[in-house]
Amino acid sequence: SSDLSAKVTTKKPATACAVSAAGPYVTLASGHSMPLVGLGTWKAPAGVTARAVETAIKAGYRNIDTANDYNNEPEIGEAIKKCIAEGIVTREELFIQSKLWQANHRPEHVEVDIAETLKDLQLDYVDSYIIHWPMACPSSGKVAAVRKDGACAGPMKDGKHPMFPMDEDNYFLADKDMHFVETWKALESLVDRGLVKSIGISNFNKRQVEEVVKNARIPVSILQNECHPYLQQKDLVDLCRFRNIVFQAFSPLGSGSTNYAKNPSPTGTIPLDDKHIATLGRKYKKEPGQIMLKWALQRGTSVISKSVNPDRIISNFQLFDWELSAADMQSFDTINCGWRHLLWGETSHHPNYPFRDELPHGYVLEKNTVLAPGQGGSKMK
């Protein structure tokens, strides 16, 4: 029903694995193929991330989504290395996506960021590398900030530069002199050098997407944004289809009860507990999470679903031998209430903050309330 749908194929891996197919693939604007279903690792804690990635690969996942500020890329690298060594998968069959942290938007800092990610993942290249947020904030702009220097919030002192730098009053710092178009051009140079295969963006609004497209020498392959039945992003999905960009949904289940929404859901509940989705689950004899992931796939988007529970990881991948009816697909229109859980207004003092029109009237910049000073591990997508 769309240009994207026409490009989707089902490929069988070249070597044997736990399932007969790794699900549907799509051809990106870069010419490379990407599995539409990926395992997310945001908020995956230390000590269990490696097992989650290994479980996913053995279950058939070939797309792993990560970022250096998640503070778990070394574990992901170990899991990838183990699965390749055991002959479960080859490097070429995997699609590994990482992200440029916004403390590192300056071209000279991009070099440090990708080098640390490749080192942590024990890889020579990543298949996709995307700008994590459009604004260089939290960022001092003075030096690169990487996981090993602290994936935490705090002041810059004693030679330390945490990934979430704050001023003395606990407001996030902002590098207001940096624009994402200049950062994009630095990512293009990484493609030229073979360090990344495809490049994209994340958490960008429509105007910002168009600005990158207008200035891109190497096309935008992926836009990863929050998207679920309560935030369906129809205009943005259509824009991506028009621009030959694959829309990739993070938090496709609404982020469960661990979201950071400032305001309660207009429905009075979260998507996982939605009555309409529960009704569809009973009809198809599927779990609510499977219903939402299938809806996302059938509307032509990619999905990144996060779990560290082995059973949940496996069930989230059991999507390819059944379909939602056209009427049931259309029924999701009735619950599209525009509820975004990740606004991160604490960074809205940067001119490239993407969701200004969603902040309440008279919004006053907040101090960092999401990450306690010195807290390890990113809480920000």
C-alpha positions in Angstrom: 0.0 0.0 0.0 3.1 2.3 -0.1 6.4 2.8 -1.8 8.1 1.4 1.3 6.0 -1.8 1.3 7.1 -2.5 -2.3 10.7 -2.6 -1.2 10.1 -5.0 1.7 11.4 -8.5 1.1 11.9 -11.6 3.2 15.4 -12.9 3.1 16.7 -16.2 4.3 20.1 -15.9 6.1 23.0 -17.5 4.2 23.8 -19.7 7.2 21.6 -21.8 9.4 20.0 -20.0 12.4 17.3 -20.6 14.9 14.5 -19.5 12.6 14.1 -20.0 8.8 14.0 -16.2 8.1 15.1 -13.1 9.9 11.8 -11.4 9.2 11.1 -8.7 6.6 13.9 -6.5 5.3 13.8 -3.1 3.5 16.3 -1.6 1.1 17.5 1.8 2.5 18.3 4.9 0.5 22.0 3.9 0.9 21.3 0.7 -1.1 22.0 -1.5 2.0 19.3 -3.8 3.4 18.0 -3.5 7.0 15.8 -6.0 8.9 12.6 -4.1 9.9 12.5 -5.6 13.4 15.3 -4.8 15.8 16.2 -5.3 19.4 16.5 -2.1 21.4 19.0 -1.8 24.2 18.0 1.5 25.7 17.6 1.1 29.5 19.0 -2.4 29.3 21.1 -2.6 32.5 24.6 -3.9 33.0 24.8 -7.7 33.6 21.8 -8.7 31.5 22.3 -6.8 28.2 24.7 -9.4 26.7 22.3 -12.2 27.5 19.4 -10.3 25.9 21.4 -9.7 22.7 22.5 -13.3 22.5 18.9 -14.5 23.1 17.7 -12.1 20.3 20.3 -13.3 17.8 19.5 -16.9 18.5 15.8 -16.2 18.1 16.4 -14.7 14.6 16.9 -11.0 15.2 19.5 -9.5 12.9 19.0 -5.8 13.8 20.5 -4.6 17.1 20.0 -0.9 18.1 22.4 0.7 20.6 24.1 4.0 21.5 27.2 4.9 23.4 25.3 6.8 26.1 23.3 3.7 27.0 26.4 2.6 28.8 26.2 -1.0 27.6 27.9 -1.2 24.2 30.9 -3.3 25.6 28.4 -6.0 26.7 26.7 -5.9 23.3 30.1 -6.2 21.6 30.8 -9.3 23.7 27.5 -10.9 22.7 28.0 -10.2 19.0 31.5 -11.7 19.2 30.3 -14.8 21.0 27.4 -15.4 18.5 29.8 -15.0 15.5 32.4 -17.3 17.1 29.7 -20.0 17.7 28.6 -19.9 14.1 25.1 -18.7 14.9 25.5 -15.7 12.6 28.1 -13.9 10.5 29.0 -10.3 10.8 27.6 -9.6 7.3 24.2 -10.9 8.4 23.9 -8.5 11.3 22.7 -4.9 11.1 24.2 -3.0 14.0 23.0 0.6 14.6 24.6 3.1 16.9 24.1 6.8 17.5 26.2 10.0 17.8 25.7 11.5 21.2 24.8 15.2 21.2 27.7 16.2 23.3 29.8 15.3 20.2 28.1 17.2 17.4 31.3 19.1 16.5 33.1 17.4 13.5 36.3 16.8 15.6 34.2 15.2 18.3 32.3 12.9 15.8 35.7 11.2 15.2 36.1 10.4 18.9 32.5 9.2 19.3 32.5 6.7 16.4 36.0 5.5 17.5 34.8 4.7 21.0 31.6 3.0 19.7 33.6 0.7 17.3 36.1 -0.1 20.1 33.3 -1.0 22.5 31.4 -3.1 20.0 34.6 -4.7 18.7 33.6 -3.9 15.1 35.3 -2.4 12.1 32.1 -0.6 11.1 28.5 -0.2 12.0 25.7 -0.6 9.5 23.9 2.5 10.6 25.0 5.6 12.5 22.4 8.2 13.4 22.5 11.6 15.0 20.8 10.9 18.4 19.1 14.3 18.8 19.2 17.5 16.6 20.5 19.7 19.4 24.0 19.8 20.7 22.8 19.6 24.3 23.8 18.5 26.9 27.1 19.7 25.6 29.9 22.1 26.4 31.3 22.0 22.9 34.8 22.1 24.4 35.8 18.4 24.3 34.2 15.1 23.3 32.3 13.2 25.9 32.2 9.4 25.8 31.0 6.5 27.9 34.4 5.8 29.6 34.5 9.4 30.9 31.1 9.0 32.5 27.7 8.2 31.0 26.2 10.3 33.7 25.2 13.9 34.6 27.5 16.2 36.4 29.6 19.3 36.3 32.8 19.6 34.3 35.6 19.6 36.9 38.9 17.9 37.7 39.4 17.2 34.0 36.2 15.1 33.8 33.6 15.8 31.1 30.5 13.6 31.7 28.2 12.8 28.8 25.4 15.0 30.4 27.4 18.1 31.5 25.6 20.6 33.8 26.3 24.0 35.1 26.7 24.8 38.8 22.9 25.1 39.2 22.2 21.7 37.6 20.9 23.0 34.3 22.1 21.2 31.2 24.8 22.9 29.2 24.1 23.7 25.6 26.5 24.1 22.6 24.4 26.7 20.8 27.0 27.3 18.1 26.5 23.9 16.5 24.0 23.1 13.9 23.0 19.6 12.9 23.7 20.2 9.2 27.4 20.6 9.9 27.2 17.4 12.0 25.5 15.6 9.2 28.4 16.4 6.9 30.8 14.9 9.4 28.7 11.7 9.3 29.0 11.7 5.5 32.8 11.6 5.8 32.4 8.4 7.9 30.6 6.7 5.1 33.3 7.8 2.7 35.9 6.1 4.9 33.9 2.9 5.4 33.3 3.3 9.1 29.6 3.3 8.7 27.4 2.0 5.9 24.2 4.1 6.2 23.5 7.3 8.1 20.3 8.7 9.6 18.8 10.9 12.3 16.7 10.5 15.4 14.2 12.7 17.4 14.1 15.3 14.5 10.9 17.1 13.6 9.5 17.5 10.1 11.2 20.9 9.4 14.5 19.5 10.6 14.2 16.4 8.5 13.6 18.5 5.4 16.7 20.7 6.3 18.9 17.7 6.4 17.5 16.3 3.2 18.1 19.6 1.4 21.7 19.7 2.5 22.6 16.0 2.2 25.2 14.7 -0.2 24.6 11.1 1.1 20.9 10.4 1.5 19.2 10.1 4.8 18.4 6.4 5.3 16.6 6.3 8.6 14.6 8.5 10.9 14.2 7.0 14.4 11.5 8.7 16.5 9.1 7.8 19.3 6.1 6.2 17.7 3.3 3.9 19.1 -0.5 3.7 18.9 -0.9 6.8 21.1 1.6 8.8 19.0 1.2 7.6 15.4 3.2 10.3 13.7 1.2 10.1 10.5 2.6 13.3 8.9 6.2 12.3 9.7 5.7 8.8 8.4 4.3 10.1 5.2 7.1 12.6 4.8 9.7 9.8 5.3 7.9 7.7 2.7 7.9 10.7 0.3 11.7 11.3 0.9 12.6 7.6 0.7 13.6 7.5 4.4 12.7 4.5 6.5 10.8 5.5 9.6 11.9 3.5 12.6 9.8 3.5 15.8 11.4 3.5 19.2 9.2 2.8 22.2 6.7 1.1 19.9 4.9 -0.2 22.9 4.7 3.2 24.5 7.7 2.5 26.8 5.5 0.7 29.3 5.4 2.0 32.9 9.1 3.2 32.7 8.3 6.2 30.5 9.2 9.8 31.3 5.9 11.5 30.4 5.3 14.8 32.1 1.6 14.5 31.6 -0.7 11.4 32.1 -2.0 9.7 29.0 -5.3 11.2 27.8 -6.8 7.7 27.8 -6.0 7.2 31.5 -3.7 4.3 30.8 -0.5 3.3 28.8 -0.7 1.6 25.4 0.2 -1.8 26.9 -3.0 -1.7 29.0 -5.2 -0.1 26.4 -8.7 -1.7 26.2 -8.9 -1.6 22.4 -5.5 -3.3 22.0 -6.5 -5.9 24.6 -9.6 -6.6 22.6 -7.6 -7.2 19.5 -5.2 -9.4 21.4 -8.1 -11.6 22.4 -9.4 -11.7 18.9 -6.0 -12.8 17.4 -4.9 -14.8 20.4 -1.8 -12.5 20.7 -0.2 -10.4 23.5 -0.9 -6.6 23.4 2.8 -6.0 22.6 2.6 -8.3 19.6 -0.5 -6.5 18.3 1.2 -3.1 18.5 4.4 -4.4 16.8 2.4 -6.0 14.0 0.4 -2.8 13.5 3.7 -0.9 13.2 5.0 -3.3 10.6 1.9 -3.4 8.6 1.8 0.4 8.3 5.2 0.2 6.7 7.5 1.3 9.5 10.5 -0.4 11.2 10.3 -1.2 14.9 12.9 -1.3 17.7 11.5 -3.1 20.7 13.4 -3.4 23.9 13.3 -6.2 26.4 15.8 -8.1 28.6 13.3 -10.8 29.3 14.2 -13.8 27.2 10.6 -15.0 26.7 9.5 -11.4 25.8 12.3 -11.0 23.3 11.2 -14.2 21.6 7.5 -13.4 21.6 8.2 -9.9 20.2 9.7 -11.5 17.1 6.8 -13.9 16.4 5.1 -11.5 14.0 5.5 -12.8 10.5 3.0 -15.6 10.0 -0.2 -13.6 10.8 -1.9 -10.4 9.7 -4.2 -7.8 11.2 -7.3 -7.2 9.0 -7.7 -3.8 7.1 -10.5 -2.9 9.4 -8.5 -3.6 12.6 -5.6 -1.6 11.2 -7.9 1.3 10.6 -9.4 1.0 14.1 -6.1 2.2 15.6 -7.1 5.7 14.4 -9.5 5.9 17.3 -6.7 5.8 19.9 -4.2 8.2 18.3 -4.1 10.8 21.0 -0.7 12.4 20.4 0.8 11.4 23.7 4.6 11.7 23.7 6.4 10.3 26.7 9.9 11.7 25.9 9.8 15.5 25.6 13.1 16.2 27.5 12.2 19.8 28.0 15.3 20.3 30.2 17.2 20.7 26.9 14.7 23.1 25.3 17.0 26.1 25.7 19.0 24.9 22.6 17.6 26.5 19.4 17.4 23.1 17.7 15.3 21.5 20.3 12.7 19.6 18.2 9.4 19.6 20.3 9.0 23.2 21.3 5.3 23.3 20.1 4.5 20.5 22.5 5.8 22.3 25.6 3.0 23.9 27.7 2.4 27.6 27.4 4.7 29.5 29.7 7.1 26.6 30.1 10.1 27.6 32.2 13.3 25.7 31.6 13.7 23.0 34.2 16.9 21.8 35.9 18.1 18.3 35.3 15.5 16.1 37.1 15.9 13.0 35.1 19.5 12.1 35.8 20.9 12.5 39.3 24.4 14.0 39.3 26.9 11.1 39.0 24.2 8.6 38.1 25.5 6.1 35.6 23.7 5.0 32.5 21.7 7.1 30.2 18.0 7.6 30.8 17.6 9.5 27.5 16.7 7.9 24.2 
